[in-house]
Amino acid sequence: MEFLEQFPFVIKYKKGKTNIVVDALSRRHTLFAKLGAQILGFDNISKLYSRDPEFSTIYEECLHKPKGGYHVNEGYLFKEGHICIPQSSHRKLLI
């Protein structure tokens, strides 16, 4: 909230199909999996899950069906809509 308070903005209601931005944001994990991963150079993250001590077991289980809030989409592991980043230089960069 404090971060957003820095910016002047007006919230306007948009009906149904005219509200394209909200639709895109609600599907952000799919968007990341399809576009963002390749654009940002994160396309090899899905290969790192099988060797990661934290995510390897849950990744293998979620390849078959979602479990405990985790699911796999386009080869990437998500927990409750947030992408899981395995131990790698990408994780260090993001942190």
Buried (B, 14 or more C-beta within 10 A) or exposed (E): EEEEEEEEEEEEEEEEEEEEEEEEEEEEBBEBBEEBBEEEEBEEBBEBBEEBEEBBEBBEBBEEEEEEEBBBBEBBBBBEEEBBBBEBEBBEEEE
